[in-house]
Amino acid sequence: MQLTFLGAAGEVTGSCYLVDTGEVKFLLECGMRQGGAQADALNRRFAFAPRDIAFVLLSHAHIDHSGLLPRLMARGFGGQVYATRATSELLGVMLPDSGYLQEKEAEREGGEPLYTAEQARKCLERLLAVDYDEEVRPHPSVRCRWRDAGHILGSAILEIHVGKTKLVFSGDLGQPGHPVVEDPTPIEDADVLLVESTYGNRNHKSMTQTLDEFAFALNDTLASRNGNVVIPAFAVGRTQDILALMGELQRAGRLPRLDAYVDSPMATAATEITLRHARLPAVDRVRFTESTEDSMKINAIRAGAVIISASGMCEGGRIKHHLRHNLSRPECAIVFAGFQAAGTLGRRIVDGAQTVRMWGDEYPVRARVFTIGGLSAHADRDALLAWLGKFRKPPRQTWMVHGEPLAAHALRDAVRDRLGWAAEVPAVGQVVLLG
């Protein structure tokens, strides 16, 4: 049996792994790379024939894990995509939205979209929803279970049995103690383990520190500086976490009077789905905008607004318009509440760029920039090591995926030193034998 690392190896986005058992070929994930022209070029070609893939196993709905499914189908894939029920519901809004954005991007830049909204809607017919802990047989020789990963609604750790080999893919593991979702499920054994390493070289601040920093950013900007707060946030997961924390701060009397706007139709739909599966605290004076006209009206607000909008890495969507109207104003603040991949607009701002280019124009960065790592839905170094420490014995192979090189290698070294395991960081395109 062979495993080929096709994405999220030495990088965070583009999750995709090809398993060839000798009897069947299948994918773990089919994610989109994010981060500029090079990522777009890589998204346009597959390193395999899509028609040869029997099925896809999906850990969760984020686009860097699921976003190339419509292109896979359009290029000849004829199988089913297995995912949890909540993930399947979320994909029902996320993939068509992604297709719409691909079409709009192609209109602006020229060329062909990766796929269309119609192709994305057609792809949804291939989804097969599964329950947590249910055993599923997508092929007579393959047994799978989805365990709660605690990352976002519906996120899962995949346990895959092929013959005598057990492959575990962590997907994206959540940070314990976060709102909305449960803590990641402990796993006791694996022959081969793929574990995420996004924050493999650092820890988050505690939730108490995070709430203090978040409250300071909002109070300092809204009450003291009389500006707006712009929060780039993934429509699924991060937006709902931010709303939960704002509700908690409001109940504690720690926020000034404000008007909050969730400016993303997909985030609105994702919040509605979340409320069908979990509970969220109420937030005073929050409005969910739908139309382009409503979104444009927000840009006329000069003070007192908290604007939560996608995309989380500022690569597209309505967030870029809100940045255009607030990024150059020193009384405003940009609050980053999640990881910013290399090459993205969000990463350039976090790294201290003096100016950034949007739609061909340069914009000076004068707003205050806050990075609140404690809101990340990814497990930090200590949480990753604690989860790994629940294994009863070392896997034969452990691979650090979903991390930029510094983070992935740091986690590899920690796993070797603290746990005594054999651990490696794969390269994109690397093929390994699983036994």
C-alpha positions as CSV (number, residue, x, y, z in Angstrom):
1,M,0.0,0.0,0.0
2,Q,1.3,3.4,-1.0
3,L,0.6,6.9,0.3
4,T,1.4,10.0,-1.8
5,F,1.6,13.4,-0.2
6,L,0.0,15.7,-2.8
7,G,-0.6,18.8,-0.6
8,A,-0.3,20.3,2.9
9,A,3.2,18.8,3.1
10,G,5.7,21.5,4.1
11,E,2.7,23.9,3.7
12,V,-0.6,24.5,5.5
13,T,-3.1,24.6,2.7
14,G,-4.0,22.3,-0.2
15,S,-4.7,19.2,1.9
16,C,-4.7,16.1,-0.4
17,Y,-3.3,12.6,0.1
18,L,-3.6,9.6,-2.3
19,V,-3.8,6.1,-0.9
20,D,-3.3,3.2,-3.3
21,T,-4.0,-0.1,-1.7
22,G,-3.3,-2.2,-4.8
23,E,-7.1,-2.9,-5.0
24,V,-8.4,0.7,-4.9
25,K,-7.2,4.3,-5.1
26,F,-8.8,6.9,-2.9
27,L,-8.1,10.4,-1.6
28,L,-7.9,11.8,1.9
29,E,-9.2,15.4,1.3
30,C,-9.2,17.4,-1.9
31,G,-8.3,20.8,-0.7
32,M,-7.5,24.1,-2.5
33,R,-4.2,25.8,-2.0
34,Q,-4.4,29.4,-0.9
35,G,-1.8,32.1,-1.5
36,G,-1.4,33.8,-4.9
37,A,-0.7,33.0,-8.5
38,Q,1.5,29.9,-7.7
39,A,-1.2,28.4,-5.6
40,D,-3.7,29.0,-8.4
41,A,-1.5,27.3,-10.9
42,L,-1.2,24.2,-8.7
43,N,-4.9,24.1,-8.1
44,R,-5.5,23.7,-11.8
45,R,-3.8,20.4,-12.3
46,F,-4.1,17.0,-10.5
47,A,-1.1,14.7,-10.1
48,F,-3.4,11.7,-10.9
49,A,-6.3,10.8,-13.2
50,P,-9.5,11.8,-11.4
51,R,-11.4,9.0,-13.0
52,D,-9.1,6.5,-11.2
53,I,-10.2,7.7,-7.8
54,A,-12.9,5.5,-6.2
55,F,-13.9,7.7,-3.4
56,V,-12.8,10.7,-1.2
57,L,-12.7,10.8,2.6
58,L,-13.1,14.3,4.0
59,S,-12.2,15.5,7.5
60,H,-14.1,18.8,7.5
61,A,-15.5,21.6,5.3
62,H,-12.8,24.3,5.2
63,I,-11.9,25.1,1.6
64,D,-8.3,24.2,2.0
65,H,-9.5,20.6,2.7
66,S,-12.5,20.4,0.4
67,G,-12.3,23.2,-2.2
68,L,-11.2,21.2,-5.3
69,L,-14.0,18.6,-5.1
70,P,-16.0,20.3,-7.8
71,R,-12.9,20.4,-10.1
72,L,-12.2,16.8,-9.3
73,M,-15.7,15.8,-10.4
74,A,-15.6,18.0,-13.5
75,R,-12.3,16.3,-14.5
76,G,-13.8,12.8,-14.4
77,F,-14.2,11.7,-10.8
78,G,-17.3,9.5,-10.5
79,G,-17.3,8.3,-6.9
80,Q,-18.7,9.4,-3.6
81,V,-17.4,11.8,-1.0
82,Y,-17.8,10.7,2.6
83,A,-18.1,13.3,5.4
84,T,-19.9,13.9,8.6
85,R,-23.5,15.2,8.5
86,A,-22.6,18.7,9.7
87,T,-19.7,18.9,7.2
88,S,-22.1,17.9,4.4
89,E,-24.5,20.6,5.4
90,L,-21.7,23.2,5.5
91,L,-20.4,22.1,2.1
92,G,-23.9,22.8,0.8
93,V,-23.2,26.5,1.2
94,M,-19.4,26.7,1.0
95,L,-18.7,25.0,-2.3
96,P,-21.3,26.9,-4.3
97,D,-20.0,30.1,-2.7
98,S,-16.5,29.1,-3.7
99,G,-17.6,28.5,-7.3
100,Y,-19.3,31.9,-7.4
101,L,-16.0,33.5,-6.2
102,Q,-14.0,31.6,-8.8
103,E,-16.3,32.9,-11.5
104,K,-16.1,36.5,-10.3
105,E,-12.3,36.2,-10.0
106,A,-12.1,35.0,-13.6
107,E,-14.3,37.9,-14.8
108,R,-11.9,40.4,-13.1
109,E,-8.6,38.8,-14.0
110,G,-9.5,37.0,-17.2
111,G,-9.1,33.3,-17.9
112,E,-11.2,30.3,-16.8
113,P,-12.5,29.8,-13.3
114,L,-11.3,26.7,-11.4
115,Y,-15.0,25.7,-11.4
116,T,-18.4,27.3,-11.5
117,A,-21.1,27.6,-8.9
118,E,-23.2,25.1,-11.0
119,Q,-20.4,22.6,-11.0
120,A,-20.1,23.0,-7.2
121,R,-23.8,22.4,-6.8
122,K,-23.6,19.3,-9.0
123,C,-20.7,18.1,-6.8
124,L,-23.0,18.1,-3.7
125,E,-24.9,15.2,-5.2
126,R,-21.8,13.0,-4.5
127,L,-21.8,13.7,-0.7
128,L,-22.6,10.8,1.6
129,A,-23.2,11.9,5.2
130,V,-21.9,9.7,8.0
131,D,-22.3,9.9,11.8
132,Y,-19.4,10.2,14.3
133,D,-18.1,6.8,15.4
134,E,-20.1,4.9,12.8
135,E,-18.1,2.3,10.8
136,V,-18.4,2.9,7.1
137,R,-17.1,0.6,4.3
138,P,-16.6,2.8,1.1
139,H,-14.9,-0.3,-0.4
140,P,-15.0,-4.0,0.7
141,S,-11.3,-3.7,1.7
142,V,-11.5,-0.4,3.5
143,R,-13.2,0.4,6.9
144,C,-13.4,4.0,8.2
145,R,-14.6,5.9,11.3
146,W,-14.9,9.6,11.8
147,R,-14.0,10.8,15.4
148,D,-14.7,14.4,16.6
149,A,-11.6,16.6,16.0
150,G,-13.0,19.6,17.9
151,H,-11.8,22.0,15.2
152,I,-15.0,23.3,13.7
153,L,-18.5,22.0,13.5
154,G,-18.4,18.5,11.9
155,S,-14.6,18.3,11.9
156,A,-13.2,14.8,12.2
157,I,-10.2,12.6,12.8
158,L,-10.2,9.7,10.3
159,E,-9.4,6.2,11.3
160,I,-8.9,4.0,8.2
161,H,-8.3,0.3,8.3
162,V,-6.9,-1.4,5.1
163,G,-6.1,-5.0,5.8
164,K,-3.9,-5.1,8.9
165,T,-2.8,-1.5,8.6
166,K,-4.5,1.3,10.5
167,L,-4.0,4.8,9.1
168,V,-5.0,7.7,11.3
169,F,-5.3,11.2,9.8
170,S,-5.8,13.9,12.4
171,G,-7.3,16.4,10.0
172,D,-7.2,19.8,11.8
173,L,-7.3,19.3,15.6
174,G,-9.0,21.9,17.7
175,Q,-7.6,23.6,20.8
176,P,-9.2,22.2,23.9
177,G,-11.6,24.4,25.8
178,H,-12.9,26.4,22.8
179,P,-16.5,27.5,22.5
180,V,-19.1,25.8,20.3
181,V,-17.2,22.5,19.7
182,E,-16.1,19.6,21.8
183,D,-12.4,18.8,22.6
184,P,-10.6,16.5,20.2
185,T,-11.2,12.8,20.7
186,P,-8.2,10.8,22.0
187,I,-7.0,8.1,19.7
188,E,-5.1,5.1,21.2
189,D,-3.4,3.4,18.4
190,A,-2.3,3.7,14.8
191,D,0.2,2.0,12.5
192,V,0.6,5.2,10.4
193,L,-0.3,8.6,11.6
194,L,-0.6,11.9,9.7
195,V,-0.9,14.7,12.3
196,E,-1.3,18.4,11.6
197,S,1.5,20.8,12.7
198,T,0.2,24.3,12.0
199,Y,1.2,25.5,15.4
200,G,3.8,22.9,16.0
201,N,6.4,25.4,17.2
202,R,4.4,27.7,19.5
203,N,1.6,27.9,22.0
204,H,-1.5,30.0,22.1
205,K,-2.2,32.4,24.9
206,S,-4.7,31.1,27.5
207,M,-8.4,31.8,26.9
208,T,-8.3,34.3,29.8
209,Q,-5.4,36.2,28.2
210,T,-7.2,36.0,24.8
211,L,-10.4,37.5,26.2
212,D,-8.4,40.3,27.8
213,E,-6.6,41.0,24.6
214,F,-9.7,40.9,22.5
215,A,-11.6,43.1,24.9
216,F,-8.7,45.6,24.8
217,A,-8.6,45.7,21.0
218,L,-12.3,46.4,20.9
219,N,-12.4,49.0,23.7
220,D,-9.3,50.8,22.6
221,T,-10.5,51.1,19.0
222,L,-14.2,51.8,19.5
223,A,-14.2,53.8,22.7
224,S,-10.8,55.5,22.8
225,R,-9.9,56.0,19.2
226,N,-13.4,56.2,17.8
227,G,-12.7,53.9,14.9
228,N,-13.9,50.6,13.4
229,V,-12.6,47.0,14.1
230,V,-12.3,44.8,11.1
231,I,-12.0,41.0,11.7
232,P,-11.1,38.7,8.8
233,A,-12.7,35.4,9.8
234,F,-13.4,32.1,8.2
235,A,-17.2,32.0,7.6
236,V,-17.3,28.5,9.2
237,G,-15.9,28.1,12.7
238,R,-14.1,31.3,13.4
239,T,-17.0,33.6,12.9
240,Q,-19.1,31.6,15.3
241,D,-16.3,31.5,17.9
242,I,-15.9,35.2,17.7
243,L,-19.7,35.7,18.2
244,A,-19.6,33.4,21.2
245,L,-16.7,35.3,22.8
246,M,-18.3,38.7,22.1
247,G,-21.5,37.4,23.7
248,E,-19.5,36.3,26.8
249,L,-17.7,39.7,27.0
250,Q,-21.0,41.6,26.7
251,R,-22.6,39.6,29.5
252,A,-19.6,40.4,31.6
253,G,-20.0,44.1,30.9
254,R,-16.6,44.4,29.3
255,L,-17.4,45.8,25.9
256,P,-18.4,49.4,24.9
257,R,-21.6,50.0,22.9
258,L,-21.0,48.7,19.4
259,D,-22.7,47.6,16.2
260,A,-21.5,44.3,15.0
261,Y,-21.9,43.2,11.4
262,V,-21.4,39.6,10.1
263,D,-20.9,40.5,6.4
264,S,-20.9,37.2,4.7
265,P,-23.9,35.3,3.3
266,M,-21.9,32.1,3.8
267,A,-21.2,33.0,7.5
268,T,-24.9,33.7,8.0
269,A,-25.8,30.3,6.5
270,A,-23.0,28.6,8.6
271,T,-24.3,30.2,11.8
272,E,-27.8,28.9,11.0
273,I,-26.3,25.4,10.5
274,T,-24.3,25.8,13.7
275,L,-27.5,26.6,15.7
276,R,-29.0,23.3,14.5
277,H,-26.1,21.4,16.1
278,A,-24.9,23.5,19.0
279,R,-25.7,26.6,21.1
280,L,-24.3,30.1,20.8
281,P,-24.7,32.9,23.3
282,A,-26.7,35.8,22.1
283,V,-24.9,38.9,20.9
284,D,-26.5,42.3,21.3
285,R,-26.8,44.6,18.2
286,V,-25.4,42.1,15.7
287,R,-26.7,42.2,12.1
288,F,-26.2,39.6,9.4
289,T,-25.9,41.2,6.0
290,E,-26.9,39.5,2.8
291,S,-27.0,41.7,-0.2
292,T,-24.1,43.6,-1.9
293,E,-25.9,46.8,-1.2
294,D,-26.1,46.1,2.6
295,S,-22.4,45.3,2.5
296,M,-21.5,48.5,0.8
297,K,-23.5,50.5,3.3
298,I,-21.2,49.3,6.1
299,N,-18.3,51.0,4.3
300,A,-19.9,54.4,5.0
301,I,-19.6,53.8,8.8
302,R,-16.7,55.7,10.2
303,A,-16.8,54.6,13.9
304,G,-18.3,52.1,16.3
305,A,-18.5,49.1,14.0
306,V,-17.1,45.6,14.4
307,I,-17.1,44.1,11.0
308,I,-16.6,40.3,10.7
309,S,-16.2,39.2,7.2
310,A,-14.6,36.5,5.0
311,S,-12.2,35.3,3.8
312,G,-10.1,34.6,6.9
313,M,-6.8,35.1,5.1
314,C,-8.0,38.2,3.1
315,E,-7.6,36.4,-0.2
316,G,-11.1,37.2,-1.6
317,G,-14.6,38.1,-0.7
318,R,-16.1,41.1,1.0
319,I,-13.2,41.5,3.6
320,K,-11.0,43.1,1.0
321,H,-13.5,45.9,0.5
322,H,-13.7,46.5,4.3
323,L,-9.9,46.6,4.4
324,R,-9.8,49.1,1.6
325,H,-12.0,51.5,3.6
326,N,-10.4,51.0,7.0
327,L,-6.8,49.7,6.6
328,S,-5.3,53.2,6.0
329,R,-7.1,54.8,9.0
330,P,-4.9,55.0,12.2
331,E,-8.0,55.1,14.4
332,C,-9.1,51.7,13.2
333,A,-7.9,48.2,14.0
334,I,-7.6,44.9,12.1
335,V,-7.9,41.9,14.4
336,F,-6.5,38.6,13.0
337,A,-8.0,35.6,14.9
338,G,-6.5,32.8,12.8
339,F,-3.5,31.5,11.0
340,Q,-2.4,33.4,7.9
341,A,-0.7,31.2,5.3
342,A,2.5,32.3,3.5
343,G,1.8,34.3,0.4
344,T,-1.7,35.6,1.5
345,L,-2.7,39.2,1.9
346,G,-3.4,38.5,5.6
347,R,0.1,37.2,6.2
348,R,1.6,40.3,4.6
349,I,-0.3,42.6,6.9
350,V,0.5,40.5,10.0
351,D,4.2,40.5,9.0
352,G,4.2,44.3,9.1
353,A,3.9,45.4,5.5
354,Q,3.8,49.2,5.2
355,T,1.6,49.0,2.1
356,V,-0.4,46.3,0.4
357,R,-1.7,46.0,-3.1
358,M,-5.4,45.3,-3.7
359,W,-7.0,45.4,-7.2
360,G,-3.9,47.0,-8.6
361,D,-3.7,49.9,-6.1
362,E,-1.4,50.4,-3.2
363,Y,-2.9,51.1,0.2
364,P,-0.8,52.2,3.3
365,V,-1.3,50.1,6.4
366,R,-2.0,52.7,9.2
367,A,-4.6,50.8,11.2
368,R,-3.4,49.0,14.4
369,V,-2.9,45.2,13.8
370,F,-3.8,42.7,16.5
371,T,-3.0,39.0,16.2
372,I,-5.0,37.1,18.8
373,G,-3.6,33.5,18.5
374,G,-5.7,32.2,21.4
375,L,-8.8,32.3,19.2
376,S,-7.2,29.9,16.7
377,A,-9.3,26.7,16.2
378,H,-6.0,24.8,15.7
379,A,-4.3,23.0,18.6
380,D,-1.1,24.6,19.7
381,R,2.2,22.7,20.4
382,D,1.4,21.6,23.9
383,A,-2.2,20.5,22.9
384,L,-0.8,18.6,19.9
385,L,1.8,16.8,22.1
386,A,-0.9,16.1,24.8
387,W,-3.2,14.5,22.1
388,L,-0.2,12.5,20.7
389,G,0.6,11.4,24.3
390,K,-2.7,9.5,24.5
391,F,-1.5,6.8,22.1
392,R,-0.7,3.6,23.9
393,K,2.3,2.8,21.7
394,P,4.2,4.7,19.0
395,P,2.9,4.4,15.4
396,R,5.3,2.7,13.0
397,Q,5.3,5.9,11.0
398,T,4.4,9.5,12.0
399,W,4.2,12.3,9.5
400,M,3.9,16.0,10.3
401,V,1.5,17.6,7.8
402,H,-0.3,20.9,7.5
403,G,2.5,23.0,8.7
404,E,5.0,25.4,7.2
405,P,8.6,24.0,7.5
406,L,9.6,25.7,10.7
407,A,6.5,24.5,12.6
408,A,6.5,21.0,11.1
409,H,10.1,20.4,11.9
410,A,9.8,21.7,15.4
411,L,6.9,19.4,16.1
412,R,8.8,16.5,14.6
413,D,11.8,17.2,16.9
414,A,9.5,17.5,19.9
415,V,7.8,14.1,19.1
416,R,11.2,12.5,18.7
417,D,12.6,14.0,21.9
418,R,9.6,13.8,24.2
419,L,7.8,10.7,23.0
420,G,10.7,8.8,21.4
421,W,8.8,8.2,18.2
422,A,10.0,7.9,14.7
423,A,8.7,11.0,13.0
424,E,9.3,12.7,9.7
425,V,8.1,15.8,7.6
426,P,7.1,14.7,4.1
427,A,7.8,16.6,0.9
428,V,5.1,17.3,-1.7
429,G,5.0,14.4,-4.1
430,Q,6.8,12.0,-1.8
431,V,5.6,8.4,-2.0
432,V,5.9,6.1,1.0
433,L,5.0,2.4,1.6
434,L,2.6,1.8,4.5
435,G,3.0,-1.9,4.8
